[in-house]
Amino acid sequence: MLPGLRPGDWLLVRRGAVVRPGDVVVARLPGDEARLIVKRAAWREKDGGWWLESDNQCASGRRDSWDFGPLPPVLLVGRVVLRYWPPGRR
């Protein structure tokens, strides 16, 4: 099975969009807010935080809610609405 996202893919992200379980989202990594991560929203916690999971749990360097817990809503950037390739790449 091929990965849903590959290095170099470009993403169109809708900031402030409604997020539902199963959506791919962009978030700031807790503890290193300058770094953006792309994860799948698995479920919403009672406190409003999101449980984010990697599609590939075996990937080296994987960081998701299994490592940092539920993501505070303030660190959620937006929902991915489109993935596309940069010009010149197919």
N, C-alpha and C positions, 0 to 999 in steps of 0.2 A: 504494500500500500504506500502510495506517495504522500509526502507531507502536504498539509493544506497551505502552508506558507514556506517559502524558501528564502534564503539570504538574498537580499537585493530587491525583493518584491516591494512595491509601493502600496500604501493603504490610504483609503479615504475614510476619515474618522469623523463621525458626527458628534460634536461636543454637546453634552447635556441631553443626549437622546435617552429615551426610556430603554433600560436594559432588562432583558428577560433571560431566564435560565437557558443556556445553550448558545447565547450570543457570544461572538468574539469581541473582546474589548481591549482598549489600551489603558494602562494604568501606570502610576508612578510606583516604583519599587519601594516598599516600606524600609526605612533605614538608609536609603540612597535615592531620595526623591528626584535627583537629576537624571536618573536612568528610567527610561520607559520600557515597559514589558507588554507583550501581547499574549493574552490568555483567554480561556473560555470561562464565562460566568457559569458556575455550576448551580449555586442556589444563594438565596439571600437570607442572612441571619436575622434574628428577631431585633437586634440593635440597629439594623439598616446596613451593616457591612456585607460585602460580597465575598463568597467563597470562590476563589479562582483556581482553576486547574490547568495544567499543561496537557495538550493532546498526546504528547509523547512522554510518559512518565519515566522512561528509561534513558532519556537524553542526558548527556553529561552537562553539568552546570545548571540543570533545571531548577527554577525557583518559582514556587507557587504557594498557595495557602497551606499546603502540608508543611511548609517551612516557616511561614510568617503569620499564619492564622488568617482570620477574616480581614479583608481589605477595608479600611475605613472609607466611607463614601467620598470624603474630600480628596482621596488619591485616585479616584476613578476619572479618567480623562474623557472617554467617550466610547461609543459603539462603532465597530468597524462595519462599514456599509459596502465597501468595494475593495477588492484586491486587484492590482494591475501591474504590468511589467513596465519598467522604464523604457524609453525609446531605444530601439536598436537591440532589444533582447526578446527572444521568443522562447 
